[in-house]
C-alpha cells in the first residue's frame, strides 16, 4: 500500500529519475517501487552501508569509517582485557556478510 502511494506520487509529480544512497535493503525497496511505478524511471544507486555487501562494489560509503571505529574499540577492549587478565568477546554489526568484522579485527 505504501509503495502504491509512493508510485502514484512519483508519477503525478513527473519525477524522471532517482538518485539514492543506501544498502541492500534500500535498493531492494527502490527496485520494488520502480517496478510498481508503471513507467521506466532511471535509477542511480550510490552504495552507502557499513556492511559493504553490495555486489560488485569494492567499498561503500561508511564502510571505512565503521572499520576504523570498530578497530579502535577492539584495541581499547583488548588493552582492558590484558590488564585484567580476562578474555572478552567482541561482536560487530554487519548483517550476514562479515566484512566489517573481518576488516576491523
C-alpha positions in Angstrom: 0.0 0.0 0.0 2.8 2.4 0.8 4.6 1.5 -2.4 1.4 2.2 -4.4 1.1 5.7 -2.8 4.7 6.5 -3.4 4.5 5.2 -7.0 1.4 7.4 -7.6 3.2 10.4 -6.1 6.2 9.9 -8.4 4.0 9.6 -11.4 1.9 12.7 -10.5 5.0 14.8 -9.9 6.6 13.8 -13.1 9.7 12.5 -11.4 12.0 11.4 -14.2 14.9 9.9 -12.2 16.0 8.8 -8.8 19.5 9.1 -7.2 19.6 7.3 -3.9 22.2 6.2 -1.3 21.8 3.1 0.8 22.5 -0.6 1.1 21.0 -3.8 0.0 17.6 -3.3 1.7 17.2 0.3 0.5 18.0 -0.7 -3.1 15.6 -3.7 -2.9 12.8 -1.3 -1.8 13.6 1.2 -4.5 13.6 -1.6 -7.1 10.1 -2.7 -5.9 8.9 0.9 -6.0 10.2 1.4 -9.6 8.6 -1.9 -10.8 5.2 -0.7 -9.4 5.6 2.8 -10.8 4.4 1.6 -14.2 6.9 3.6 -16.2 10.6 3.5 -16.6 12.3 5.8 -14.2 16.1 5.8 -14.4 17.8 5.0 -11.1 21.3 5.5 -9.8 22.3 3.8 -6.6 25.3 5.0 -4.6 26.4 2.3 -2.1 26.3 3.5 1.5 26.4 0.7 4.0 28.7 -0.4 6.8 28.0 -4.0 5.7 29.9 -3.4 2.4 27.6 -6.1 0.9 26.5 -4.5 -2.3 27.5 -6.9 -5.2 30.3 -5.8 -7.5 31.3 -2.9 -5.1 34.8 -2.8 -3.6 33.9 -0.2 -0.8 30.8 1.6 0.1 30.4 5.0 1.8 30.5 4.5 5.5 32.5 1.2 5.5 35.9 2.7 6.1 34.6 4.8 9.0 32.9 1.8 10.5 36.0 -0.3 10.2 38.1 2.5 11.9 35.6 2.8 14.8 35.4 -1.0 15.3 39.2 -1.4 15.2 39.7 1.3 17.8 37.1 -0.2 20.0 38.7 -3.6 19.7 42.1 -2.2 20.5 40.7 -0.4 23.6 38.9 -3.5 24.9 42.0 -5.6 24.2 44.1 -3.4 26.5 41.5 -3.7 29.2 41.3 -7.5 28.8 45.1 -7.7 29.1 45.4 -5.5 32.1 42.7 -7.5 34.0 43.8 -10.9 32.6 40.4 -11.5 31.1 39.1 -12.8 27.8 36.5 -10.5 26.1 34.3 -11.4 23.1 33.6 -8.6 20.7 30.7 -8.7 18.3 30.4 -6.3 15.3 27.5 -5.3 13.2 27.4 -6.2 9.5 24.3 -8.3 8.9 25.3 -11.5 7.1 28.4 -10.5 5.2 31.1 -10.3 7.9 33.2 -7.8 6.0 33.2 -5.3 8.9 34.4 -7.8 11.4 37.0 -9.2 9.0 38.5 -5.8 8.3 38.3 -4.5 11.8 39.8 -7.4 13.6 
